[in-house]
Amino acid sequence: MLTTLTKPTTYQVAYPSWMPRLAFSPKNTAPRGDTLVVIFLRGAADVLNMVVPHGEEAYYRLRPSLGIPRPDDSNAKQTERALDLDGFFGFHPSMNALLDAWQSQQLAIIHACGAPDESRSHFKAMELMERGVDDERGPASGWIGRHLATLNTGNSSPLRAVGMGTRPQRSLSGTVPVSALRSIADFHLGGDQRALQQMRVALNTVYENDVLGQDTLSIMDTLATLDPLTYTAARSANYPDSEFGLALKQTAMLIKAEVGLEVSAIDVGGWDTHFAQGSTAGLMPNLMRDLADGLAAFHADMNDHMNQLTTVTMSEFGRRASENGSLGTDHGHGSMMMVLGGNVDGGKVHGEWPGLEEGQIMGPGDLAVTTDYRDVLSEVLVKRLNNTATNEIFPDHQVRTTNVFI
């Protein structure tokens, strides 16, 4: 979906009423820092079954039905056991596609990570996290929006920041215009060749003697050649046939097309698993497989770009350490982040593990938070996006080093 640019630009003119309001910049051949991909797992993902603390005895006492068997559990099928990562933590077997990124040390995990908010309310937690603030009194803009506003890359493309979906994510809100994109086909005006040709002729007239305008037309021509249905990913990467897979595939296409993409925000819903969550099969394992398969395909497809690419996953909070009576998990606190990139100190589980024994878990029985999610994002901003304005992006937060990057 094309969005209207509400912030005036130098290049606005009186367009015919049928034309979408677009303003492209020349190819963003040297954006400052990496391209950032932010994946939000909406609904509060059960991270204890994603990255399993199989070395923690309490985990199995708290989850007699949902617990994922240890890697050496001879009573469980090999395909149902956790995939050992470091002797203490292991991937859920549905996430086996990520082992290559882990073993190549381009994937890092930050466990017991999250926000200070303890409301356990989806709406409130997501609102505060996407704004990057402790409470409602903070700035109304999103943390990515403030990042874009405080870092002048000389890039005025409406594709500088893209929210994959029907509308931009809350984290993108701010003074810098962003676009919502459900399908690259939207940039072809839905396949309406007559309307597309009308736009081409009109823009040719408007920009006949304008260098930037001719670059605009060139980028439009580039976009017109992009088709997710015929796209061939590098290294035979196979994106899952899902909305998440399509969003990652289109992100890869835009990066390779050099149309000015600096940030891509992607949502993955369905993680609110109160009932019949499933242990090694079912709702939650299917979500994990889609996530892992998508990230693995993106990692393979973007292999030649990994040194200029950082991908982050996050969720508003975690789930209760113990399973409930409906074979699901209730709202908890501590969560987990994953960071994928060529400059990640990967193949490691970062952060301080608080434990799940009595006296270690917090509140009604939740994994404690030992790393603030803003500390991880601040390191991304400073080390990979060349933006040191963390005091403006995360106001009133004292940043602590996480050493997630080399």
C-alpha positions as CSV (number, residue, x, y, z in Angstrom):
1,M,0.0,0.0,0.0
2,L,1.3,3.4,-0.9
3,T,1.1,6.0,1.8
4,T,0.7,9.7,1.4
5,L,3.7,11.8,2.3
6,T,2.3,14.3,4.8
7,K,5.6,16.2,5.3
8,P,6.2,18.7,2.5
9,T,9.3,18.2,0.4
10,T,11.3,20.5,-1.9
11,Y,10.0,18.5,-4.9
12,Q,6.3,18.7,-4.4
13,V,4.4,20.0,-7.5
14,A,0.7,20.2,-8.5
15,Y,0.1,16.6,-9.5
16,P,-3.0,15.3,-11.3
17,S,-5.5,14.1,-8.8
18,W,-5.2,10.4,-9.9
19,M,-1.4,10.3,-9.1
20,P,-0.1,9.0,-5.8
21,R,2.1,11.5,-4.0
22,L,5.6,10.1,-4.3
23,A,9.1,11.6,-3.9
24,F,12.1,9.4,-4.5
25,S,15.7,10.2,-4.0
26,P,18.6,8.9,-6.1
27,K,19.9,5.5,-5.1
28,N,21.0,5.4,-1.5
29,T,24.5,4.0,-2.4
30,A,26.1,4.9,1.0
31,P,23.6,5.1,3.8
32,R,25.2,5.7,7.1
33,G,25.4,2.3,8.9
34,D,23.5,-0.9,8.3
35,T,20.1,-1.6,7.0
36,L,18.0,-2.4,10.1
37,V,15.2,-5.0,10.1
38,V,13.1,-5.0,13.2
39,I,10.8,-8.0,13.7
40,F,8.1,-7.7,16.4
41,L,6.6,-11.0,17.7
42,R,3.2,-9.7,18.8
43,G,1.3,-11.4,21.5
44,A,4.2,-12.1,23.9
45,A,6.2,-15.1,22.7
46,D,7.0,-18.0,25.0
47,V,10.7,-17.6,24.8
48,L,11.4,-20.3,27.4
49,N,10.2,-22.8,24.8
50,M,12.0,-21.0,21.9
51,V,15.5,-20.9,23.6
52,V,15.1,-23.7,26.1
53,P,17.1,-23.6,29.4
54,H,17.5,-27.4,29.3
55,G,20.2,-27.1,32.0
56,E,17.7,-25.7,34.5
57,E,16.0,-28.4,36.6
58,A,13.2,-26.0,37.6
59,Y,12.2,-25.6,34.0
60,Y,11.0,-29.2,33.8
61,R,9.3,-29.1,37.2
62,L,7.3,-26.0,36.1
63,R,6.5,-27.4,32.6
64,P,5.8,-31.2,33.0
65,S,3.8,-31.3,29.8
66,L,5.1,-28.3,27.7
67,G,8.8,-28.6,28.6
68,I,11.0,-29.5,25.6
69,P,13.1,-32.6,26.3
70,R,16.8,-32.3,26.9
71,P,19.2,-32.9,24.0
72,D,20.3,-36.2,25.6
73,D,16.9,-37.4,26.7
74,S,16.8,-41.0,25.5
75,N,13.1,-41.3,26.4
76,A,12.2,-38.7,23.7
77,K,12.4,-38.9,20.0
78,Q,15.4,-37.2,18.5
79,T,13.2,-34.9,16.5
80,E,11.5,-33.7,19.8
81,R,14.6,-32.9,21.7
82,A,16.1,-29.4,22.2
83,L,19.0,-28.6,19.9
84,D,21.9,-27.9,22.2
85,L,23.6,-24.5,21.8
86,D,26.0,-24.1,24.6
87,G,25.4,-26.9,27.1
88,F,22.7,-25.0,29.0
89,F,20.4,-23.5,26.3
90,G,19.0,-25.1,23.2
91,F,16.7,-24.2,20.3
92,H,13.3,-25.7,20.1
93,P,13.5,-28.4,17.4
94,S,11.2,-26.4,15.2
95,M,13.9,-23.7,15.0
96,N,16.6,-26.0,13.6
97,A,16.8,-23.9,10.4
98,L,18.7,-21.3,12.5
99,L,21.5,-23.6,13.4
100,D,23.5,-22.5,10.4
101,A,23.4,-18.8,11.3
102,W,24.2,-19.8,14.9
103,Q,27.2,-21.9,13.9
104,S,28.5,-19.3,11.6
105,Q,28.5,-16.9,14.6
106,Q,26.1,-14.4,12.9
107,L,23.2,-15.0,15.3
108,A,23.3,-13.9,19.0
109,I,20.6,-14.4,21.6
110,I,19.9,-12.1,24.6
111,H,17.9,-14.1,27.2
112,A,16.0,-12.7,30.2
113,C,15.7,-9.4,28.2
114,G,12.8,-7.0,28.2
115,A,11.2,-3.8,29.5
116,P,10.8,-2.6,33.1
117,D,7.0,-2.4,32.6
118,E,5.2,-5.1,34.7
119,S,1.6,-4.5,33.6
120,R,1.5,-7.7,31.6
121,S,-0.9,-5.8,29.3
122,H,-0.3,-6.4,25.6
123,F,-1.5,-2.9,24.6
124,K,0.4,-1.0,27.3
125,A,3.6,-3.1,26.9
126,M,3.7,-2.7,23.1
127,E,2.9,1.0,23.3
128,L,5.7,1.7,25.7
129,M,8.2,-0.6,24.0
130,E,7.6,0.9,20.5
131,R,7.9,4.3,21.9
132,G,11.0,3.3,23.8
133,V,9.9,4.9,27.1
134,D,9.2,3.8,30.7
135,D,5.7,5.3,31.0
136,E,3.1,7.3,29.1
137,R,4.7,10.6,29.9
138,G,7.5,10.1,27.4
139,P,7.5,11.3,23.8
140,A,4.6,10.2,21.6
141,S,6.8,9.3,18.7
142,G,8.3,5.9,18.1
143,W,12.0,5.0,18.8
144,I,12.7,4.2,15.2
145,G,11.0,7.5,14.2
146,R,13.3,9.4,16.5
147,H,16.3,7.5,15.1
148,L,15.4,8.6,11.6
149,A,14.9,12.2,12.8
150,T,18.2,12.4,14.6
151,L,20.3,10.8,11.8
152,N,20.6,12.8,8.6
153,T,21.7,10.4,5.9
154,G,20.8,12.7,3.0
155,N,18.1,10.2,2.0
156,S,14.7,11.6,1.2
157,S,13.3,8.4,-0.3
158,P,9.8,7.4,0.9
159,L,11.3,4.0,1.1
160,R,13.9,5.1,3.7
161,A,11.7,3.4,6.3
162,V,9.0,0.8,5.5
163,G,6.4,-0.8,7.6
164,M,5.5,-4.2,6.1
165,G,1.7,-4.4,6.2
166,T,-1.3,-2.2,5.8
167,R,0.0,0.6,8.0
168,P,3.3,1.6,9.5
169,Q,4.2,0.3,13.0
170,R,4.0,2.5,16.0
171,S,7.8,2.5,16.4
172,L,8.1,4.3,13.0
173,S,5.9,7.2,14.0
174,G,7.6,10.7,14.0
175,T,8.5,13.6,11.9
176,V,10.1,11.6,9.1
177,P,7.6,10.2,6.5
178,V,7.5,6.4,6.2
179,S,5.7,4.0,3.9
180,A,3.4,1.0,4.5
181,L,4.0,-1.7,2.0
182,R,2.0,-4.9,1.8
183,S,3.2,-5.9,-1.6
184,I,5.8,-4.4,-4.0
185,A,3.0,-4.9,-6.6
186,D,1.4,-1.9,-5.1
187,F,4.1,0.2,-6.5
188,H,3.0,-1.0,-10.0
189,L,-0.4,0.6,-9.3
190,G,-1.9,-2.8,-8.9
191,G,-0.9,-3.9,-12.4
192,D,-2.9,-1.1,-14.0
193,Q,-0.6,-0.5,-17.0
194,R,-2.7,2.5,-18.3
195,A,-2.5,4.3,-14.9
196,L,1.2,3.5,-14.7
197,Q,1.9,4.9,-18.2
198,Q,-0.1,8.0,-17.3
199,M,2.1,8.5,-14.3
200,R,5.2,7.9,-16.3
201,V,4.3,10.5,-18.9
202,A,3.3,13.1,-16.3
203,L,6.5,12.7,-14.3
204,N,8.5,12.9,-17.5
205,T,6.9,16.3,-18.2
206,V,7.4,17.5,-14.6
207,Y,11.0,16.4,-14.4
208,E,12.1,16.9,-18.0
209,N,15.1,19.0,-17.0
210,D,15.6,17.9,-13.4
211,V,18.4,15.5,-12.6
212,L,16.8,14.3,-9.3
213,G,13.5,13.9,-11.1
214,Q,15.1,11.6,-13.7
215,D,16.6,9.6,-10.9
216,T,13.1,9.3,-9.5
217,L,11.9,7.9,-12.8
218,S,14.9,5.5,-12.8
219,I,13.9,4.2,-9.4
220,M,10.3,3.8,-10.4
221,D,11.5,1.8,-13.4
222,T,13.6,-0.4,-11.0
223,L,10.6,-1.0,-8.8
224,A,8.5,-1.9,-11.8
225,T,10.8,-4.8,-12.5
226,L,10.5,-6.3,-9.0
227,D,8.0,-9.2,-8.6
228,P,8.0,-11.4,-5.5
229,L,6.4,-14.2,-7.6
230,T,9.4,-14.4,-10.0
231,Y,12.1,-13.4,-7.6
232,T,15.0,-15.8,-7.4
233,A,16.7,-15.7,-4.0
234,A,20.5,-16.2,-3.7
235,R,21.9,-19.6,-2.5
236,S,18.6,-21.3,-3.3
237,A,17.1,-19.7,-0.2
238,N,13.5,-20.8,0.3
239,Y,11.3,-18.3,2.0
240,P,8.2,-19.8,3.8
241,D,4.9,-19.3,2.0
242,S,3.5,-17.0,4.7
243,E,3.0,-13.2,5.3
244,F,6.3,-13.2,7.3
245,G,8.2,-15.0,4.5
246,L,6.8,-12.5,1.9
247,A,7.8,-9.5,4.1
248,L,11.4,-10.8,4.4
249,K,11.6,-11.6,0.7
250,Q,10.4,-8.1,-0.2
251,T,12.8,-6.6,2.3
252,A,15.6,-8.5,0.6
253,M,14.4,-7.3,-2.8
254,L,14.4,-3.6,-1.8
255,I,17.8,-3.8,-0.2
256,K,19.3,-5.4,-3.4
257,A,17.4,-2.8,-5.6
258,E,19.1,0.1,-3.7
259,V,16.0,2.2,-3.5
260,G,17.0,3.9,-0.2
261,L,15.8,1.4,2.3
262,E,17.3,2.0,5.8
263,V,14.7,0.4,8.1
264,S,12.2,-2.4,7.5
265,A,9.7,-3.1,10.3
266,I,7.9,-6.5,10.3
267,D,5.1,-7.9,12.5
268,V,4.5,-11.5,13.3
269,G,1.3,-12.1,15.2
270,G,-0.3,-15.0,17.0
271,W,2.0,-15.5,20.0
272,D,-0.6,-15.1,22.8
273,T,-0.7,-18.9,23.6
274,H,-2.9,-19.3,26.6
275,F,-4.6,-22.5,25.4
276,A,-3.3,-25.7,23.7
277,Q,0.1,-24.1,23.0
278,G,1.7,-27.3,22.0
279,S,5.1,-28.6,23.0
280,T,6.9,-30.1,20.0
281,A,3.8,-29.9,17.7
282,G,0.9,-27.5,17.5
283,L,0.3,-23.8,17.4
284,M,3.5,-22.5,19.1
285,P,5.9,-24.9,17.2
286,N,4.3,-23.8,13.9
287,L,4.9,-20.2,14.7
288,M,8.5,-20.9,15.7
289,R,9.1,-22.9,12.5
290,D,7.8,-20.0,10.3
291,L,10.0,-17.5,12.2
292,A,13.1,-19.7,12.0
293,D,12.6,-20.8,8.4
294,G,12.0,-17.1,7.4
295,L,15.1,-15.8,9.2
296,A,17.2,-18.7,7.8
297,A,16.1,-18.0,4.2
298,F,16.8,-14.3,4.7
299,H,20.3,-15.1,6.2
300,A,21.1,-17.3,3.2
301,D,19.7,-14.9,0.6
302,M,21.4,-11.8,2.1
303,N,24.8,-13.6,2.7
304,D,26.7,-11.1,0.6
305,H,25.1,-8.2,2.4
306,M,25.4,-9.4,6.0
307,N,28.2,-7.0,6.9
308,Q,25.8,-4.1,6.2
309,L,22.6,-5.7,7.7
310,T,21.3,-6.0,11.3
311,T,18.1,-7.9,12.1
312,V,16.5,-7.8,15.5
313,T,13.6,-9.8,16.9
314,M,11.7,-8.6,20.0
315,S,8.4,-9.2,21.8
316,E,6.4,-7.1,24.3
317,F,7.0,-9.6,27.2
318,G,7.5,-13.3,27.9
319,R,5.2,-16.0,29.3
320,R,4.8,-17.4,32.8
321,A,7.5,-19.9,33.7
322,S,5.0,-22.5,34.7
323,E,2.4,-24.0,32.3
324,N,-1.3,-23.4,33.1
325,G,-4.2,-25.8,33.3
326,S,-5.1,-25.3,29.7
327,L,-1.7,-26.5,28.4
328,G,-0.7,-23.0,27.6
329,T,1.2,-20.2,29.3
330,D,0.0,-17.0,30.8
331,H,1.4,-13.5,30.5
332,G,4.8,-13.2,32.1
333,H,7.7,-10.7,32.2
334,G,11.2,-11.6,31.0
335,S,11.5,-12.2,27.3
336,M,14.3,-12.8,24.7
337,M,15.8,-11.0,21.7
338,M,17.8,-12.4,18.8
339,V,20.2,-10.3,16.7
340,L,21.3,-11.5,13.2
341,G,24.1,-9.8,11.3
342,G,27.6,-10.0,10.0
343,N,29.1,-8.0,12.9
344,V,27.3,-9.8,15.7
345,D,29.2,-11.5,18.5
346,G,27.3,-14.6,17.6
347,G,27.1,-18.2,18.6
348,K,26.5,-17.0,22.1
349,V,23.6,-16.5,24.6
350,H,24.3,-13.1,26.1
351,G,22.9,-11.6,29.3
352,E,22.7,-12.7,32.9
353,W,20.5,-15.8,33.4
354,P,18.5,-15.2,36.6
355,G,17.3,-18.7,37.1
356,L,13.8,-20.2,37.6
357,E,14.1,-21.5,41.2
358,E,12.0,-20.1,44.0
359,G,13.5,-16.8,45.0
360,Q,14.8,-16.3,41.4
361,I,11.6,-15.9,39.5
362,M,9.7,-12.7,40.0
363,G,6.1,-11.6,40.8
364,P,3.5,-14.4,40.1
365,G,6.2,-16.7,38.7
366,D,7.9,-15.0,35.8
367,L,11.4,-15.0,34.3
368,A,13.1,-11.9,35.6
369,V,14.5,-9.2,33.3
370,T,18.2,-8.7,33.6
371,T,18.9,-6.8,30.3
372,D,16.8,-3.8,29.2
373,Y,15.8,-4.2,25.6
374,R,16.9,-0.5,25.0
375,D,20.4,-1.5,25.9
376,V,20.5,-3.9,23.0
377,L,18.9,-1.4,20.6
378,S,21.2,1.3,21.8
379,E,24.2,-0.8,20.9
380,V,22.6,-1.4,17.5
381,L,22.1,2.3,17.0
382,V,25.6,3.3,18.1
383,K,27.7,0.5,16.6
384,R,25.8,-0.4,13.5
385,L,23.7,2.6,12.5
386,N,26.2,5.3,13.5
387,N,23.6,7.1,15.6
388,T,24.9,8.2,19.0
389,A,21.8,10.2,20.0
390,T,20.6,7.5,22.3
391,N,19.6,10.0,24.9
392,E,17.0,11.5,22.5
393,I,15.9,8.1,21.1
394,F,15.5,6.5,24.6
395,P,15.0,9.5,26.9
396,D,15.6,9.1,30.6
397,H,17.3,5.7,30.1
398,Q,20.8,5.1,31.3
399,V,22.3,2.8,28.7
400,R,24.4,-0.2,29.8
401,T,26.8,-2.0,27.4
402,T,25.6,-5.4,26.2
403,N,28.6,-6.4,24.0
404,V,26.4,-8.1,21.5
405,F,28.5,-6.7,18.6
406,I,32.1,-7.3,17.9
